[in-house]
Amino acid sequence: MAAIGWLVSFLVFLGVELAFRCLTSLWFAAGAAGAFIIALTGASMEAQLAGFVAVSFLTLILIRPAAFLFNRHMAGRHRRAGGQN
């Protein structure tokens, strides 16, 4: 039953991310997906919560710098394109 809860959480977080594009929900969606997989193995709720926190934190560490660099790169391209007109 817990697996269904994690799956619903994943879908809700993913929906919020698609609606607002704030990246925070993406971290939690990844954490919920990780907890869902852990729940499918029959692990305890404590293990599922630990997996949720760990995957969310790892996603934060990996995605936030990449998003920052991507935004910086896109801003530079926009400035160069604007200067050529």
Stockholm file with secondary structure:
# STOCKHOLM 1.0

chainA/1-85         MAAIGWLVSFLVFLGVELAFRCLTSLWFAAGAAGAFIIALTGASMEAQLAGFVAVSFLTLILIRPAAFLFNRHMAGRHRRAGGQN
#=GR chainA/1-85 SS CHHHHHHHHHHHHHHHHHHHCCSHHHHHHHHHHHHHHHHHTTCCHHHHHHHHHHHHHHHHHHHHHHHHHHHHHHHHHHHHHHHTC
#=GC SS_cons        CHHHHHHHHHHHHHHHHHHHCCSHHHHHHHHHHHHHHHHHTTCCHHHHHHHHHHHHHHHHHHHHHHHHHHHHHHHHHHHHHHHTC
//
